[in-house]
Amino acid sequence: MDFKSFVDMIDVMTCVMSVETKEDGSYGEIRIVTGNQAYVNSIEHANPDVPQLLTSKFVPNSLYQNYFPTDLNFEDFCFRCAVLKQPMHTYVHPDRFDFWFNLFMMPLGSEGNLHYCTYSQVVSRNADTEEMSNTSASIASKVLNTCIKLRGTTNFQHTMDEVISDIRKLCDAQSCVILLTDDENRTCTALCESRNEYSMLPSMTGVLREGFYDLVVSWKDTIGGSNCLIAKNRNDWEYIKQKNPDWYESLMKNHVESIVLFPLKSTDETLGYIWACNFDIENTVKIKEALELTTFFVGSEIANQRLVKKLRILSSIDMLTGVLNRNEMNNRIDGLRKSGSEELKGLGIVFADLNGLKRVNDNEGHAAGDLLLKNGAILLQNVFVGDEIYRAGGDEFMILLSFTTEEKLVEKIERTKKLSRHYGNVSFAMGYCYQNMLGDITEVLKTADERMYEDKDKYYKEHPELKR
């Protein structure tokens, strides 16, 4: 067949691929046999509207790796279309390109152990939501179900446990996990995991160990600029073995026979990964299609949760000292006042006011005053470990101790005063109130505050030269 004349009749960028098969049923080399003028121009002429490849010269019948790195997903599509004679279509955004690809592949004939298919592509800078949602009714229904769960949840962790279970069942996999990464602290944590009762795969709690983050970091290079990694046959495993031998050894050691791995992203940030192990390889294409859509929404929701958490921290933490702020203190007190909680039994309130802050601000400047506040907060955090410390405002802190005893409370106050000399010129006037039975927290606060001012008056009587 005259492949060149055939592709020249097609307007969009189109080439003909050849896939070599071996006697054992696996595939060998995959080549770009020829291309129409639009396809050749996309390689040989620089154009901001098309992706730039590894070479600017098109050579007929060259290995596809001459143009872009090894991509197992691309190879699987070529094999299915050219060898198994299945028409293929996908809409995808590979990491290595800043483009969305609308890809179409149609099977052609075979000659001996060489099998052929067309490969057509339409590229764009921005995603087409209609193309993204153009999927089968069954997959669309499952993905929509996931979206509804995520959007309507009031318990994010519980919902994610449900979602990962749904994904595992969709893939008919033995295990499915969402792993979150923290690049700043070089750690990773399992957000959720689902395993079937017959799985021989280890739980992630047994796998996450020191150094596992370094293994996770290596996955990006193994995926190789594609949007995911799927390993299900000899060719795939040989690629992983050569590309990432440490990970390959870990997978084999843990009885992984097949894996589909997707990065979870929000814009350009990788939040973590989702994967399914020992899945139904007969439905690989549908599984890939479903996970492509699902990860888009899951990644977005995880990013939203992280943002909300950051905003919650910013709204509740005093930015100078790092302790809880006055707004958080008021909310906590209001909650205790309304609830009549058992927490009011064995409750201690401490007010601690920094002595001499105004003098330091006036004589040494506000930078020195800020340092005094920070040192004071550090002292309180080191003594009142596990207790709630609030900056009530200015030079005043409040500490709330739950389910404690008066003896422990007094011991911490005495320890604070004793350690003060080790934290620069930190000195606290302190007052406390303790109640062992249900009572009015307003009275507890009032008593602690009055005692703190009594202690401050005593301090300045002993140090009149420091009186502000």
C-alpha positions in Angstrom: 0.0 0.0 0.0 1.2 3.5 -0.8 1.1 4.9 2.7 2.4 8.4 1.6 -0.3 8.9 -0.9 -2.9 7.8 1.6 -1.9 10.2 4.4 -1.5 13.1 2.0 -5.3 12.9 1.5 -5.8 13.8 5.2 -5.7 17.4 6.2 -4.8 17.1 10.0 -1.4 16.0 11.1 -1.2 12.3 10.3 1.4 9.7 10.1 1.5 5.9 9.7 3.0 3.8 12.5 4.4 0.3 12.2 4.5 -2.2 15.1 6.8 -5.2 15.0 5.5 -8.4 16.7 7.7 -11.2 18.0 7.1 -15.0 18.0 6.2 -14.9 21.7 3.3 -12.4 21.1 5.1 -9.4 22.5 5.9 -6.4 20.3 9.2 -5.0 19.3 10.2 -1.8 17.5 7.6 0.9 16.8 8.4 3.2 13.9 6.9 6.3 12.2 6.8 5.1 8.6 5.7 8.2 6.8 3.7 11.4 7.4 1.6 13.9 5.5 2.9 17.4 4.9 1.2 18.8 8.0 2.8 16.2 10.2 6.3 16.7 8.6 6.0 20.5 8.9 5.1 20.2 12.6 8.6 18.6 13.1 10.7 20.5 10.7 9.3 24.1 11.1 9.3 25.8 14.4 5.7 26.8 15.3 4.5 28.0 18.8 1.2 26.3 18.1 2.6 22.8 17.9 4.9 20.9 20.4 8.7 20.9 19.7 10.1 17.4 19.4 13.6 16.0 20.1 14.6 16.5 16.4 13.8 19.0 13.7 14.3 16.5 10.9 11.8 13.9 9.8 13.3 10.7 8.6 10.8 8.1 7.2 10.7 4.7 9.0 12.5 6.0 12.1 12.0 4.7 15.6 9.4 6.9 17.4 11.9 7.5 20.2 13.8 9.7 17.8 11.0 12.2 18.2 9.9 11.9 21.8 10.9 9.7 24.8 9.7 6.2 25.4 6.0 6.3 26.3 4.3 3.0 27.4 0.8 4.5 26.9 1.6 5.5 23.4 3.1 2.0 22.7 0.0 0.3 24.1 -2.3 2.4 21.9 -0.1 1.6 18.8 -0.1 -2.2 19.6 -3.9 -2.3 20.2 -4.6 -0.4 17.0 -2.0 -1.9 14.6 -1.9 -5.5 15.9 -5.2 -6.0 17.6 -7.0 -3.9 14.9 -8.9 -1.7 17.5 -9.7 1.9 16.5 -8.4 4.1 19.3 -9.1 7.6 20.5 -7.9 9.6 23.5 -7.8 13.2 24.7 -4.7 13.7 26.8 -2.2 16.2 28.3 1.3 14.6 28.5 3.5 16.3 31.1 6.4 16.8 28.6 4.3 19.1 26.4 2.3 22.2 27.2 -0.4 21.0 24.9 -3.6 19.0 24.9 -3.6 16.2 22.3 -6.8 14.9 20.6 -5.5 11.6 19.2 -7.1 9.2 16.7 -5.7 5.9 15.5 -7.1 3.6 12.8 -5.8 0.1 12.0 -4.4 -0.6 8.5 -3.1 -3.8 7.1 -0.2 -6.2 8.1 2.8 -7.5 6.2 4.3 -10.5 8.0 5.3 -9.4 11.4 4.8 -5.7 10.7 1.4 -4.2 11.5 0.3 -0.7 10.6 -2.1 2.0 11.8 -2.7 5.7 11.2 -1.9 8.3 13.9 -3.7 11.6 13.6 -3.5 14.5 16.1 -5.0 17.8 16.8 -3.2 19.9 19.4 -4.3 23.0 21.4 -2.9 25.0 24.3 -6.1 24.9 26.3 -8.3 22.0 27.3 -11.5 21.5 25.6 -14.1 20.5 28.3 -16.4 18.9 25.7 -13.6 16.6 24.7 -12.7 15.8 28.3 -16.3 14.8 29.0 -16.6 12.8 25.8 -16.6 9.4 27.3 -18.8 6.3 27.6 -22.0 6.6 29.7 -20.8 4.0 32.2 -17.5 5.7 32.9 -19.2 9.2 32.9 -21.7 7.9 35.5 -18.9 6.5 37.8 -16.9 9.7 37.6 -19.9 11.9 38.2 -20.7 9.8 41.3 -17.2 10.5 42.6 -17.6 14.3 41.9 -20.9 14.4 43.8 -19.4 12.6 46.8 -16.5 15.0 46.8 -18.5 18.2 46.4 -21.1 17.2 49.0 -18.8 15.9 51.7 -18.6 17.3 55.3 -16.1 14.6 56.2 -13.3 14.7 53.7 -11.4 11.7 55.0 -14.4 9.5 55.2 -15.4 10.5 51.6 -11.9 9.8 50.3 -12.1 6.3 51.8 -15.3 5.7 49.9 -13.8 7.2 46.7 -10.7 5.0 46.8 -12.9 1.9 47.4 -15.0 2.9 44.4 -11.9 3.3 42.2 -10.5 -0.1 43.3 -13.8 -1.8 42.3 -13.8 0.1 39.0 -10.4 -1.2 38.2 -11.1 -4.7 39.7 -7.8 -4.3 41.5 -6.4 -5.9 44.6 -5.2 -2.6 46.0 -5.7 1.1 45.3 -3.9 3.9 47.1 -3.8 7.7 47.1 -0.4 8.9 48.4 0.3 12.6 49.2 3.8 14.1 49.0 5.3 16.9 51.0 8.3 18.2 49.0 9.3 20.7 51.6 9.7 18.1 54.4 10.5 15.3 51.9 7.8 13.0 53.3 4.8 11.2 52.0 1.6 9.9 53.6 -1.2 7.6 52.5 -4.3 9.6 52.4 -6.5 6.6 51.8 -6.2 2.9 50.8 -8.5 0.1 49.7 -7.6 -3.6 49.5 -9.7 -6.6 48.7 -9.8 -9.5 51.1 -7.7 -11.8 48.9 -4.9 -9.3 48.3 -1.3 -10.5 49.0 -0.1 -6.9 48.5 1.2 -5.2 51.7 -0.7 -2.3 53.3 0.9 1.1 52.7 1.4 1.5 56.5 4.0 -1.4 56.2 5.6 0.1 53.1 6.0 3.7 54.1 9.4 3.8 55.6 12.4 6.1 55.8 13.7 6.7 52.3 10.3 5.9 50.6 10.0 9.5 49.5 13.2 9.2 47.4 11.6 6.3 45.7 8.4 8.3 45.0 10.4 11.1 43.6 11.9 8.7 41.0 8.4 8.0 39.6 8.3 11.2 37.7 11.3 10.3 35.5 9.9 6.7 35.1 6.6 8.1 33.8 8.8 10.0 31.3 6.6 12.9 30.5 3.5 10.9 29.8 0.3 11.5 31.9 0.5 8.1 33.6 2.3 4.8 33.8 0.7 1.4 33.1 2.7 -1.8 33.4 0.9 -5.0 32.5 3.1 -7.1 30.2 6.7 -8.1 29.5 7.6 -5.0 27.5 6.2 -2.7 30.2 8.1 -4.4 33.0 11.3 -4.5 31.0 11.1 -0.8 30.6 10.6 -0.2 34.3 13.4 -2.6 35.1 15.8 -0.7 32.9 14.5 2.8 33.9 14.0 2.3 37.6 15.6 -0.9 38.9 15.1 0.0 42.6 11.4 0.5 42.1 11.1 -2.6 39.9 12.7 -4.7 42.7 10.3 -3.3 45.2 7.3 -4.1 43.0 8.4 -7.6 42.4 9.2 -8.2 46.0 5.6 -7.1 47.0 3.9 -9.3 44.4 2.8 -6.6 42.0 1.8 -8.1 38.7 0.3 -5.0 37.1 0.1 -1.3 38.1 -1.5 1.8 36.8 0.0 5.0 38.3 -1.3 8.6 37.8 0.2 11.8 39.3 -2.3 13.9 41.2 -1.9 17.5 40.1 -3.3 21.0 40.7 -2.1 23.3 37.9 1.6 22.5 37.7 2.0 21.2 41.3 2.3 17.5 41.9 0.3 16.7 45.1 0.9 13.0 45.1 0.0 9.8 43.2 -2.9 7.4 42.8 -2.4 3.9 41.8 -4.1 0.5 41.4 -2.2 -2.8 41.6 -3.1 -6.1 40.1 -6.0 -4.8 38.1 -8.1 -6.2 35.3 -5.7 -5.8 32.3 -8.5 -6.8 29.9 -10.1 -3.4 30.6 -6.9 -1.4 30.6 -8.2 1.3 28.2 -11.4 1.9 30.1 -9.5 2.0 33.4 -7.1 4.5 32.0 -9.9 6.6 30.6 -11.8 6.5 33.9 -8.7 7.4 36.0 -7.8 10.3 33.7 -11.1 12.0 34.5 -11.3 10.9 38.1 -7.8 12.2 39.0 -8.6 15.5 37.5 -11.4 16.0 40.0 -9.7 14.3 42.9 -6.5 16.4 42.5 -8.6 19.6 42.4 -10.4 18.6 45.6 -7.2 17.7 47.5 -5.7 21.1 46.4 -8.9 22.8 47.7 -8.6 20.9 51.0 -5.0 21.9 51.4 -5.9 25.6 50.7 -8.7 25.5 53.2 -6.3 24.0 55.8 -3.8 26.8 55.1 -6.4 29.5 55.4 -7.7 27.9 58.6 -4.2 28.0 60.0 -3.7 31.6 58.9 -7.0 32.6 60.5 -6.2 30.9 63.8 -2.5 31.5 64.3 -0.8 34.6 65.6 1.7 35.2 62.8 4.3 36.9 65.1 4.5 34.3 67.9 3.1 31.1 66.3 0.6 30.5 69.1 -3.2 30.6 68.6 -4.7 34.1 68.1 -7.4 36.0 69.9 -10.1 35.1 67.4 -9.4 31.4 68.1 -9.4 32.1 71.8 -12.8 33.8 71.7 -14.3 30.9 69.7 -12.9 28.4 72.2 -14.3 30.2 75.2 -17.7 30.7 73.5 -17.8 27.0 72.8 -17.1 26.1 76.4 -19.5 28.6 77.6 -22.4 27.2 75.5 -21.7 23.5 75.8 -21.6 22.9 79.5 -18.9 20.4 78.5 -17.3 17.8 80.8 -14.1 19.6 79.8 -15.1 22.2 82.4 -14.2 19.7 85.1 -10.5 19.8 85.7 -10.1 23.0 83.8 -7.3 25.5 84.4 -7.0 29.0 82.9 -3.7 31.0 83.1 -3.2 34.6 82.1 0.5 35.5 81.4 1.4 39.1 80.8 4.9 40.1 79.6 6.6 42.5 82.0 8.4 45.5 80.4 7.3 45.2 76.8 6.5 48.9 76.5 9.8 49.9 78.0 11.6 47.6 75.5 9.6 49.0 72.6 10.3 52.6 73.7 14.0 52.2 74.4 15.2 49.5 72.0 12.6 49.6 69.2 9.8 47.4 68.1 12.1 44.8 66.6 13.4 44.2 70.1 9.8 44.1 71.4 8.8 41.6 68.8 11.8 39.4 69.8 10.7 39.6 73.4 7.2 38.4 72.4 8.6 35.6 70.4 10.9 34.4 73.2 8.0 34.6 75.6 5.8 32.5 73.4 8.6 29.9 73.0 9.0 29.7 76.8 5.3 29.1 77.2 5.3 26.4 74.5 8.2 24.6 76.1 6.5 24.5 79.5 2.8 24.1 78.6 3.4 21.2 76.2 0.1 19.9 74.9 -1.9 22.8 76.3 -3.7 25.5 74.4 -1.7 28.8 74.2 -3.3 31.9 72.9 -2.1 35.4 72.3 -4.9 37.4 73.9 -3.5 40.7 72.5 -0.5 43.0 72.9 1.7 41.5 75.7 -0.9 39.2 77.1 -1.2 35.4 76.6 -3.9 33.0 77.9 -3.3 29.2 78.4 -6.1 26.7 78.7 -5.4 23.4 80.4 -8.0 20.6 80.0 -8.5 17.6 82.3 -5.6 18.6 84.6 -5.1 19.1 88.3 -4.3 22.2 90.3 -1.0 20.7 91.3 0.1 20.3 87.7 -1.1 23.8 86.8 0.8 25.4 89.7 3.9 23.4 88.9 3.9 24.7 85.3 3.5 28.3 86.4 6.5 28.0 88.8 8.6 26.3 86.1 7.8 29.2 83.8 9.0 31.8 86.3 12.1 29.7 87.0 13.1 29.3 83.4 12.4 32.9 82.4 16.1 34.0 82.9 17.1 31.5 80.1 15.0 33.3 77.5 16.6 36.7 77.3 14.8 39.3 79.4 11.5 37.5 79.5 9.5 38.0 82.6 5.8 37.1 83.1 3.2 38.3 85.5 0.9 35.3 85.9 -2.5 34.5 87.4 -4.5 31.3 87.3 -7.8 29.8 88.3 -8.7 26.2 88.5 -12.1 24.5 88.8 -12.7 20.8 89.4 -16.5 20.9 88.9 -18.9 22.3 86.3 -19.1 26.0 86.7 -19.2 29.4 85.0 -16.1 29.8 82.8 -16.6 33.6 82.9 -15.8 33.6 86.6 -12.7 31.4 86.0 -11.5 33.9 83.4 -12.2 36.9 85.7 -10.4 35.3 88.7 -7.3 34.3 86.6 -7.1 37.8 85.1 -7.4 39.6 88.5 -4.7 37.4 90.0 -2.4 38.1 87.0 -2.8 41.9 87.7 -2.0 41.3 91.4 1.2 39.5 90.3 2.1 42.4 88.0 1.6 45.0 90.7 3.8 42.8 93.0 6.5 42.7 90.2 6.7 46.5 89.8 6.8 47.1 93.6 9.8 44.8 93.7 11.3 46.5 90.5 10.1 50.2 90.6 12.8 51.2 88.2 11.1 49.1 85.5 7.6 50.5 86.0 6.1 51.8 82.8 
